[in-house]
Amino acid sequence: MDITMSALQVLLLAIMFLAILVEVKTGGTGAGIIFGLVAAGVFWGSQYVKGAADLFQIGLFLGGILCIIVEMLLPTVGLLAGVGVAAMLYSLVMALGGNFAAVTVLILALVAAIGVFALVVNQLPASRLWKRFVLKDQSTSKRGYVSAVEEPHLVGERGKVLTELRPSGSALLAGHPVDVVSEGAFIPKGELVQVVAVQGSRVVVRRVEQSPKAPTKQQA
């Protein structure tokens, strides 16, 4: 395969892929559709004139684009988009010769398109289809999410059990409630416990054996 022709094919395919990615991200606002259509017209026109592509392959490619468009317009689970991408890739590989060189050209074009898209993706608005594929929610403190904080200073601290430990529960330590776990034994509410270990967010406590009260004079 001629090096100049291969470079031109990589460029045309990269523009096509980039246009598709931009349209999926923006929801079909037309930001990249003109460049994509021009690149697709030049590519398929040249391949058809050379006899490397036929109408079936062109139709398969257009059908793939149609599936992606329908996916952007309808609230589906993404199946049509997957079918569309597969149809497009298959038609392009066949139009390029259906051999290892064709796959190489396709991979180079995809890498180039993804690289350019990564540089501009944050500047583009997000469509419903894009939001289904990309996780947007973040577990932040503003939304009520608090990560577990290790408290090694609690080792040796004593406090009372607020809820029964079976073996986990809550105890009042250093003036505030703390989720704790006993060493294995059941500890009833109100018992005095002491922290014996802090393993990450896991606070391990042990019951404090209280010495018996001294007898009164009457008892003596």
Secondary structure, DSSP 8 states (H G I E B T S, - for coil): --HHHHHHHHHHHHHHHHHHHHHHHHTS-STTHHHHHHHHHHHHHHHHHHTS--HHHHHHHHHHHHHHHHHHHS---SHHHHHHHHHHHHHHHHHTTSSHHHHHHHHHHHHHHHHHHHHHGGGS---HHHHHHS------GGGT-------GGGTT-EEEESS-BSSEEEEEETTEEEEEEESSS-B-TT-EEEEEEEETTEEEEEE---------TTT-
